[in-house]
């Protein structure tokens, strides 16, 4: 029997909106060999090992595909779902290669998604070969990993509240450090601490003696007590205060090392040693009788309150105390740490001492109905339970809690109060505040053991962001085949002219307020995320390249403006299964699909594939085209929508009765409108600036001060004068770009025309030939050189293809072949006479422009 097999050649994490969905997802390239139906009995064996797989109904599933890759997809999704992860989307797509599939499966935590895919493959192979698969172990491993890596209850509640308000977030570490919002509007939290939680206030809260001193000065009731330096000193303090007492670490938290209601010297000794394990400084206080309450203060408001009961069991006359504890600890809501709503009860010296004080040990069988306390402090972290009492808190008691938080200086504060009831003020019942806690746990308020949960995450977000604020800054995403970098730089310039501190990413680096903070090709999502982390940035413009979208998705959840310049045939077709222009358009369309509902897509009406993206935009659309009679421009204009076009030597922005005319002669980038592709870039930038609400005065000023020189837009139609000849340096790197360049230079007078060109090895053969076919019809001389990096091609292979393109050149009579970019530039410059024109298609932009500048300076 021929068994089917899987070979996984690549696994990627798509961490932002992507080609497949807005969800984070694992994307795997899987090649399947053999019987793609799995052979007789495959499905029944699969369901025997994972019964729930048959009940998954993912969004995007294509039932027309062979079952084998589909079951791998469904298994990866279903395992996560059964492990408790909130995932619903998956998809399998046939690639252009027979038997090779792209499998996309949503994840909520990346590490869990990757592990689930590994288990899914093992499950399917086990079903194929009729081998065992331990489903329980796989689900347990997934649950354990998910518990380890996901946000805890407190941080998760705050994040969910932010998402509900449309505030974007990014997890900055594997722990609980989270950024809300972007750039200059960002805020950060770590657990239940904000970036405005004072370090001094936190230090005060950790020092229990200092906290008591400050609260007493504010008129807040606190228990008597003092630090003790030894067990002998503790006995002296007890002699003055009297029994019972409380012993706790002076700088502890989460109830660690705290023992209450101590009534004997033996118990005192155990409690002192327990506190000493947490801190070298130990506090001893008078025990306040009553209930243990946690009061949560956010800003100047009490937002939640809970009565905390210590860990305890109720006797049934049959089971030992240890067995009763085991029964309680089997509750799935309990775990060893803080990842779940409750914590397991544990036996330690404090618990055993508390049992002894009641006449029990761990193996005792308490009578029916007997309440056996395992420790007197009621922190959830030691196994306690919570009952919500928020609606019962007396206004004066709430005021004391707020006063305590403000005296210490905490914006989020957990107040521990001991009193008979929260229905009365503290003073009237002899109660007091025993602790003030920074970074308080929110578990007991979110889903208390008894009573209703409170919206404490929402309260914290409301404290961080004023009503109506979402922490966002304007984002412009620019996609397309040609013109992206110039359009990005021009939009950035217009925003800067409007007074914004702009973060910009492009193929040339990352810039913040004109300062380069990273170099190289930075047109991917990582660079975008870095800009959104920068605390000075209050507007962002991102060049959004195809590669980054395919590798990782977008670096943001949505944008205010998406610009698509054009779709060309020479933009890395054949890579990552993007084999047609239609495929490429779908990738470029991702930015349009992720425009905010109140945002704008700026689309090139003259490019049918770009224009068709309008149907996928959640917001509104502004079309641009040079031809004012273009059917889309005419129709949209008649309907009163925003359009941008050219008329009588002016760029016209029109909507209904409104028109703004911008003379091309005042826009240096276009050279009086003679450079057609620059006119298109300007129209796109104008439409984007209009969508952002930039004033027309600022737009006019910005256009008039933006020039196409090596400093402003390096490698984008940079003009030089060399001994009376015109030299143009440009990074045109595909047939569409070269067609646009040829059209531009044909409108410029020249006695003789020459061009310098190489080719990137990762282009298709036809695209390389097509480049020189175009140039051979427009230039007298062509200087060929080999690129510095051949990108997988053999030495000389690219040059041979470029020569093939010149085989039937209409105009070119002088073809030269030179090794090295600088040598090719020197060869072309040496042949120039006054009145000539030379187009240099640069490869290493910065270095080539520097070399040209040196040659011109030396001329």
C-alpha angles and dihedrals in degrees: 000000000000109000121208117240137198126220115189108202100173139012121191133181112224100205098181142026105317147171092291107038146327089266127098107252148173112241117197132182106219127182116200124200130186127017105002089197091061096237129264114335096009095127095046091049090048093051091046088060096038111017094179094061091084092060099055116112106182124189111253099022113153110212092189092073123091113278099239100069089038092056090050088053094046092047093053090050096041095049090056092046092050089049089058101260116143099236129140110154128087137144142182120209129188112230126212088264115083112249094010119115139181109225117195121190126176119237134190093197118029097217091050092048092052093048091047090055090052091050091046091056091048090049094051092046090049090053092047094051096034092241128144122271121192101221094173091054092047093050091045091052091048092048092047092049091046090052090050098050107030123090114272122247096267098047092038091056092053092047092050090051090052093049090050088058093048093252111147119228139193127195106229098190139016086259129059102295105123133175119214119197128359140277116332092359096055127120128189137211136187110199103310095340122098130207087259095055100115118237087216091054090049090050090051092050091052091053102073095187093052090045091054091049092052094044091049089052088053092053094252114144113247132171121259117254147109143214115281124209101200142001088265090053088049090056090052090051091049090051089059099040099035129219136335106050141168124232122196142152111273092227104026133120143196090039092288111161094001119138123179137190094029110179106169140047092241090054089044091056092051092046093049092052091047091054091045090059089062101039139006088225116069130193127208120195140173111267113246112211117225142064125325112240131184115207117192116210121190114184106319097336137086102228103173142008133189137183109229121211121198120246108278144153132219115228120239098185090244112064132059120245089252091054091048090052090050089053091053092045090055088071105115088222089069126078137158094262140027100281092098132051095257135033126225119257110245135201114232136141092283092052093047091048091051090050091049090052087058094046097257141107130197093274096048119117107221119210122259111289096010113142109220116191118210095194134351101231109085104209114146088226089067095047102276127143132228136220119196114239100161095126092052100056114121112235092237092051089049089050090053090052092051090047090052093051092048094046089056091041102237121147090198114033139169112211119199112207130179117205142126094256141350089227091085136046116270094242095056093057102036093250128143148187110261102179143014114206131201117208092018120198113252099197096100092053098043098054110358120194087246131018130022127315122247130227094242093145089057090049092053093048090048088054091051099042126037119232110289094017118121101176092242130137124201112279126194118190117195121197135166141099102273135017097030098122096046092046091049092050093046093050088047090052092050092050091047090050086055089058099259124141098232129202112203134186126193143146087279100054146282119300131189115188091341092308116120109228098170135020137210129042102341099164094116135093097265092061090046091053091049091054091049089054093054108108095213099052116104098168131027133202117190130193100215112204127196094241096059093048091053095043100045113349125242123332092228137043097236141348135220094224130021117192122194112186102185144312118244133185098232101062103115095297112179094039124112091000092299095132104152138045087245090057089049092051090055090055093047089048092067092086090053092050089055099051112128115256089251092041133098136238114211107207136182105242091195092063109072094203092051093045091053090061089076089084090063099050116109089201134042128298133230115194125203132191135150092234109077089194094058106129094239093048093046094047096045091045091052089050092054097249125140115273135165122207143145124262131164095348094312137103106234124204107196137182121162107306092347121099132171116190121201115191111228090216088069093052106080093191091070098046092230090320095302095120104071099192091051089052087055091049091051092049090053092048092047091051090050093049090048090052090052091054096245110163118254091237090058091045091052092047092047094050092049093052099045114096132180100239130135091263097050102036109004113204094009108115094310110182126211135175113228116181092323094315125112115240121191122190118197139161094225103157109166138046094262092052091047092050089053092048092049090051090051097048093044087067091056119083115245137163093211132003129215134175136199116209144164130170137234114245094223093065122099118264092245092052092053092050092045092056094060092039087062093045093046089064095051109034134063095207130032121192112196124199135175117251117245091240118039093194097219098328124124118251109282094008095112093046090052091055092048090052090050088057089056094048093104099026112170097205111010113100100160117060119174129181119207132175113233133023097252092049090051091051091049091049092053095044092049091059096051123112129185111293094024125125126216125189112200114195099204126208106184093041102192096041094043093050089048091052092048090049091052092050092049092047090052094047 
